[in-house]
Amino acid sequence: MGMISEFKEFAMKGSMLDMAVGIIMGGAFGTVIKSLIEDVIMPVVGHFSGGIDFGAKKIVLSPAELDATGAVIEGTGAAISYGSFINAMIAFAILAWVLFMIIKGMNKAKKAEEEAPAAPPANEVLLAEIRDLLAKK
């Protein structure tokens, strides 16, 4: 079997295609969650926290220098943008919660689909009765 045909067989396996679809859907899902956080949740959090915009929170280590026109000179100044980190942590927590709820729902649906164990065959029932009778003697 040639290398090309081996690769084709590998690439066309069902699990590989399922994984590719999952990655594409995950990227789209990440975009939806990002929009949910930035456009829906963070404005509500900002409203109830007195208008705090976490994204703008930072610790200035050295102020930026200005040129003669008052514009900031690129590459000057340094700051730790901890607000962006807080936003990322909130986004991660929401994403983890949503995925947990999806997986929990899928597991519940799978459990509902599972059938009750089938009744044992008649000969096994008969053998169990004989065993029980012999154990009584």
Number of C-alpha atoms within 10 A of each C-alpha: 5 7 8 9 10 10 10 11 10 12 12 10 10 10 11 12 12 10 11 12 11 12 12 11 12 12 11 12 13 14 12 12 18 18 14 14 21 14 11 12 16 20 15 13 15 13 12 10 10 8 11 14 16 17 16 11 16 15 12 12 10 10 11 16 13 12 10 7 6 8 10 14 12 10 8 11 13 13 13 12 15 15 16 16 15 14 17 15 12 15 21 15 12 17 18 12 12 13 12 12 12 12 12 12 12 12 12 11 11 10 10 10 9 8 7 7 6 6 8 8 8 9 9 11 12 11 11 12 12 11 11 11 10 9 8 6 5
